């Protein structure tokens, strides 16, 4: 059988065209995001705890009340401890009757939602006035509590509970 030879193609040459250099963009100093507070608008903060998420909006105009999911604070949280937890950042700064606060909260349970609202309210207050940060941080209201339920793993009955071992 005759041997078939194939013609090998020569490698392509790189083009000799000069590469256009891109102009270096001037480096702008990076500033921390300073919210521009407009009195007619609101300042927003998002708080989280377990699987609860709360979007808190602070208004300077209007009735000085706290509304959670369209309901008054007293109606949404019938337990006094939960209401106190929500109002804690305001009480810490002695500004309880200065703002109208609107909250959208969902997920998890009532207690975790109250803690998420506290976290979101503290964040919104810091965006409103950065001078509040030191007192709120010292009180622990700006710290996100990262404890959540551990997920279930394959082959186990719960997150860590293994099936019962049988000898026979």
N, C-alpha and C positions, 0 to 999 in steps of 0.2 A: 504494500500500500504506500503510495507516494506521501511524503511528508508535506503538510501544508504549513506554509509560513505566513504570518500576518505582518503587515507593515506597521511598525510602531510609529505613533505620531510624536512629533517633537513637543516638548513642554512649552506652554504658552509663555511668552515674554511679558514681564510686567510693563505697564505703560509708563512712558517717560514724562507724562504730563505732571506739572507741579501741583501739589495738593494745596488748595486754598486754606490758609490759616483762618481759624475763626477768631473773631475779636473776643477778648476776655471781657466778661461782664463785670462791671464794677460791683464790688462786694459792699452791700448795705449792712450796717450794723443791725444785728438781730435784737429786737426789743421784746421784752415779755408782752404778751397780748394784753393791752390795756383796754378794757371795755369802755366804749364811749357811751356814757350814761345819758340818755335823753329823758327828761322828766316825764314826758307823756307816755313813754314806753315802759318796759320792765327789764329787770335783771333776772337771768335764769341760772339755776344750778341743778345738777343732776346728782341724786344720791342713790346709793345701792346698799343692800344688806341681804344676804342669802340670795334668793331669786327675786326679791322685791326691788322694783325700780320706781323712783319718784322724781318727777320733773316739777321743780318748784319755781314759781315766778313771783317776784317781789315788785309791787307797784307802790309808788309814793302817793298817788292820787286815789280818791275813792274811799269807800267805807273801810275802816280799819278792822278787818276780820280775816279769818283763815277759813278757806273753802277747800275741801278735799273731795275730788271727784264730783263736784257739783253740789255737795252737801256741807252743811256747817260742821265745824270740827267736833262739836259736842254730839252731833248725830252720827258721824262716821266712827268716832272713837268713844263709845259709852264708858269705858274704863278710864278713871281719872289719871292713872299712871301713864297711859299711852298719850293722853293730852299733854301731860307735863313734859313727857319726853319730846314731843313735837315742839313745844314752846321753849325748851331749854336754851337754845342759842340766843333767843330774844331776851330771856330773863337774865342770862349771863352778861349781856351788854346793856341791860336796863333800857330797852327800846321796844317794849311789848306793844304799845299802841301807836306805833309810827308808820306801819306798813299795812297794805292790803296784800294778802298772800293767797295765791291760787296754786293748787297742787293737783297733779295727775299721778296717781299711784296705782300700780298693778303688780301682781305676782306675789307668791309666798303667802304668809299669814298676816294678821293684823299687827302683831308685835314687830315683826320684821319691817312692815310698811312704815310704822311709826319711827323706827330707827333710820330707815331710808329717807324719810322726810326730814328728820333732824340733820342728817348728813347733807342733803341737798340744800336745806335752808342755810346751813353754815357756809357752804360753798358760795351760794348766791350772795350772802352778806359780805363775804370777802371780796367778791367781784364788785359789789356796790361801794365798799370802802375798804381798801387794803389795810388800813390801820386796825381793823377788827381781827386780823389774822392771828396775832400773837395770843390774844385772850382765848380765842376759839380753839387754837391748836393746843394750848395748855390744858384746856378742859377736855380735849380728846374728841371734839366734834368734827374735826376735819379728817380724821383717820378712817379709812375704809376698812370695816371689819370683814376680812376675807374668808372667814369660816363658812363653809358651805357643806352640804351633804355630799359625802363621797359617792361616786358612781358605782353601780353594781358591775362586777367583773364576770366574764364568761366562765362557766364551770363552778361558780360559787352560788350560794343561795341568796346572799346579800353582798354588800361591799367586801366584807372580809370573812363571813361565815361560810365555812366549807361544809359540804355534806357530811353526815355522820359516817364514821369509818366502821366497816363491818369486817370481822376477822373471817367469818365463814359465810 
